[in-house]
Amino acid sequence: MSGAIDVAVAIVGGGIHGAGIAQAAAAAGHSVVLLEQTAAAAGSSSRSSKLIHGGLRYLETGQFHLVRESLHERTTLLRLAPGLVRLRRFYVPIYSQTRRRPWQLTVGLSLYALLSGFGRGAGFGTVPRSQWKSLDGLDQDGLQHVFFYHDAQTDDRAMTEAVLRSGQQLGVRMLCPAQFRNACLREDSVDVSFTCSGSEQQCHARVLVNAAGPWADRLARNITPAIPVPTLECVQGSHLIMDSAAPQGLYYVESPRDGRAIFVMPWHEKLMIGTTETRFRGDPGKVAPTPAEIHYLLGVLKHYFPRFRSDGAAQISASFAGIRVLPGGAGHAFHRSRETLLTADRSDRPRVLSIYGGKLTTWRAVSARAMALIASSLLKRTPVARTDHLSLS
Ligand SMILES: Cc1cc2nc3c(=O)[nH]c(=O)nc-3n(C[C@H](O)[C@H](O)[C@H](O)COP(=O)(O)OP(=O)(O)OC[C@H]3O[C@@H](n4cnc5c(N)ncnc54)[C@H](O)[C@@H]3O)c2cc1C
């Protein structure tokens, strides 16, 4: 491939996983090129609920490993990115008709504190009745208890950009807009074709990392010879930003319709509510909230915050949707695993590593796992930095 870029690691996707793996690979001393078709964090990494959290509700589905790892990452990110990740107080109101009962909350929050190692943000308890009036107009009718606990909030796009900058400072070459077209596997390397600035270009890499988020299965199908692609399901999640002042706290409420957990939170001086889970089969670049999702979220908001019930009170100032990639399977997406799936074309000296699904919160842990999986394909290098020492801003 004359004129081709020659690198150790070629990464497709400028979302949090592409950014994280680029940073980790460059820190380990490898040459890295990252291709992004639109802009940094153009996909799910700017359309999340913006939480750096253990995921209290994942305890209900027994995902203890994921919760513990996420809480550990929360602690690390609070240390590495204090300007981007902030600890917040979350409130969980319990009404007479709430499905999750107080004892379940007490058990869940105790376990959450335990899995966090009783570190920063492990404190939880109940809000005294005398203080309920200060809870952003939360409906008091039938209210029995209000639990509080802590988790963190971030700006997902800013976080992704900060990780990309960190990688670039270590030598990552980012090409944007640059769109992956196809790849051809060789004995111990991979030839990647992409378009950049309107021209066809090539890259020769020891490993191709497919971090294309909701596009990852399409990308994997453009590799020859064919590589295994797991059965996946794409689920869209929508958020509404209301034309209303930001609440003081974050509320973890239960949808009265189906019991799903919904967050009501401050976002850039406004109130944001999300999210939904709707099966998605279209073009990931065109995902947008559906009328049914908007109706559902407004219903939850009005149910818990009576001030939005009067005519014209619930004005939407913006909305967005993102796509989760989940392992395929039976049952509702809400109960499906949130673990990140890492698949290689072969176990020894992989030439392609694909990342499917996952959480914003666990990007460092996933990046470390990805590096371990591709280590046998890379030449030994002297690390130039430790990612757990690289502050992000
Ligand atoms: C609604 C919703 C709420 C969520 N809330 C949270 C939360 O609160 N906390 C949490 O921890 N996690 C949350 N998540 C999960 C988290 O947002 C995602 O797991 C994470 O952002 C995925 O990042 P990624 O890098 O894998 O993919 P993406 O961010 O989607 O990045 C993929 C990138 O690849 C690029 N790309 C695709 N194809 C090509 C190509 N051919 N050539 C070049 N570039 C290409 C795209 O443009 C895109 O920028 C949420 C997810 C959703 C959908």
The ligand as an SDF file (V2000), in Angstrom:
LIG
                    3D

 53 58  0  0  0  0  0  0  0  0999 V2000
  -30.1760    7.3340   25.7180 C   0  0  0  0  0  0  0  0  0  0  0  0
  -28.8890    6.9020   26.2970 C   0  0  0  0  0  0  0  0  0  0  0  0
  -28.5700    7.2520   27.6030 C   0  0  0  0  0  0  0  0  0  0  0  0
  -27.3550    6.8410   28.1470 C   0  0  0  0  0  0  0  0  0  0  0  0
  -27.0300    7.2680   29.3870 N   0  0  0  0  0  0  0  0  0  0  0  0
  -25.8610    6.9090   29.9150 C   0  0  0  0  0  0  0  0  0  0  0  0
  -25.4750    7.4370   31.1640 C   0  0  0  0  0  0  0  0  0  0  0  0
  -26.1590    8.2680   31.7600 O   0  0  0  0  0  0  0  0  0  0  0  0
  -24.3070    7.0130   31.6970 N   0  0  0  0  0  0  0  0  0  0  0  0
  -23.5130    6.1140   31.0610 C   0  0  0  0  0  0  0  0  0  0  0  0
  -22.4890    5.7430   31.6330 O   0  0  0  0  0  0  0  0  0  0  0  0
  -23.8170    5.6450   29.8380 N   0  0  0  0  0  0  0  0  0  0  0  0
  -24.9630    6.0370   29.2450 C   0  0  0  0  0  0  0  0  0  0  0  0
  -25.2820    5.6100   27.9920 N   0  0  0  0  0  0  0  0  0  0  0  0
  -24.3440    4.7460   27.2500 C   0  0  0  0  0  0  0  0  0  0  0  0
  -23.2540    5.5650   26.5460 C   0  0  0  0  0  0  0  0  0  0  0  0
  -23.7570    6.7960   26.0820 O   0  0  0  0  0  0  0  0  0  0  0  0
  -22.6990    4.7830   25.3660 C   0  0  0  0  0  0  0  0  0  0  0  0
  -22.3670    3.4820   25.7520 O   0  0  0  0  0  0  0  0  0  0  0  0
  -21.4390    5.3980   24.8090 C   0  0  0  0  0  0  0  0  0  0  0  0
  -21.6090    6.7700   24.5550 O   0  0  0  0  0  0  0  0  0  0  0  0
  -21.0620    4.6740   23.5250 C   0  0  0  0  0  0  0  0  0  0  0  0
  -19.9040    5.2830   23.0100 O   0  0  0  0  0  0  0  0  0  0  0  0
  -19.2120    4.7280   21.7020 P   0  0  0  0  0  0  0  0  0  0  0  0
  -17.9120    5.4220   21.5720 O   0  0  0  0  0  0  0  0  0  0  0  0
  -19.1810    3.2370   21.7310 O   0  0  0  0  0  0  0  0  0  0  0  0
  -20.2100    5.0860   20.5040 O   0  0  0  0  0  0  0  0  0  0  0  0
  -20.5950    6.5090   19.8900 P   0  0  0  0  0  0  0  0  0  0  0  0
  -20.5270    7.5910   20.8680 O   0  0  0  0  0  0  0  0  0  0  0  0
  -21.8820    6.3300   19.1740 O   0  0  0  0  0  0  0  0  0  0  0  0
  -19.4240    6.7880   18.8420 O   0  0  0  0  0  0  0  0  0  0  0  0
  -19.3420    6.1270   17.6130 C   0  0  0  0  0  0  0  0  0  0  0  0
  -18.6860    7.0930   16.6390 C   0  0  0  0  0  0  0  0  0  0  0  0
  -18.3120    6.3630   15.4630 O   0  0  0  0  0  0  0  0  0  0  0  0
  -18.4590    7.2270   14.3590 C   0  0  0  0  0  0  0  0  0  0  0  0
  -18.5550    6.3920   13.1570 N   0  0  0  0  0  0  0  0  0  0  0  0
  -19.5210    5.4870   12.8750 C   0  0  0  0  0  0  0  0  0  0  0  0
  -19.2880    4.9150   11.6670 N   0  0  0  0  0  0  0  0  0  0  0  0
  -18.1390    5.4770   11.1920 C   0  0  0  0  0  0  0  0  0  0  0  0
  -17.4020    5.3070    9.9830 C   0  0  0  0  0  0  0  0  0  0  0  0
  -17.7970    4.4620    9.0130 N   0  0  0  0  0  0  0  0  0  0  0  0
  -16.2770    6.0470    9.8100 N   0  0  0  0  0  0  0  0  0  0  0  0
  -15.8610    6.9270   10.7740 C   0  0  0  0  0  0  0  0  0  0  0  0
  -16.5480    7.1380   11.9300 N   0  0  0  0  0  0  0  0  0  0  0  0
  -17.6760    6.4110   12.1430 C   0  0  0  0  0  0  0  0  0  0  0  0
  -19.7410    7.9920   14.6790 C   0  0  0  0  0  0  0  0  0  0  0  0
  -19.8340    9.2070   13.9430 O   0  0  0  0  0  0  0  0  0  0  0  0
  -19.6140    8.2180   16.1910 C   0  0  0  0  0  0  0  0  0  0  0  0
  -19.0320    9.4650   16.4940 O   0  0  0  0  0  0  0  0  0  0  0  0
  -26.4640    6.0360   27.4020 C   0  0  0  0  0  0  0  0  0  0  0  0
  -26.7980    5.6870   26.0850 C   0  0  0  0  0  0  0  0  0  0  0  0
  -27.9680    6.1370   25.5310 C   0  0  0  0  0  0  0  0  0  0  0  0
  -28.2860    5.8130   24.1100 C   0  0  0  0  0  0  0  0  0  0  0  0
  1  2  1  0
  2  3  1  0
  2 52  2  0
  3  4  2  0
  4  5  1  0
  4 50  1  0
  5  6  2  0
  6  7  1  0
  6 13  1  0
  7  8  2  0
  7  9  1  0
  9 10  1  0
 10 11  2  0
 10 12  1  0
 12 13  2  0
 13 14  1  0
 14 15  1  0
 14 50  1  0
 15 16  1  0
 16 17  1  0
 16 18  1  0
 18 19  1  0
 18 20  1  0
 20 21  1  0
 20 22  1  0
 22 23  1  0
 23 24  1  0
 24 25  2  0
 24 26  1  0
 24 27  1  0
 27 28  1  0
 28 29  2  0
 28 30  1  0
 28 31  1  0
 31 32  1  0
 32 33  1  0
 33 34  1  0
 33 48  1  0
 34 35  1  0
 35 36  1  0
 35 46  1  0
 36 37  1  0
 36 45  1  0
 37 38  2  0
 38 39  1  0
 39 40  1  0
 39 45  2  0
 40 41  1  0
 40 42  2  0
 42 43  1  0
 43 44  2  0
 44 45  1  0
 46 47  1  0
 46 48  1  0
 48 49  1  0
 50 51  2  0
 51 52  1  0
 52 53  1  0
M  END
$$$$
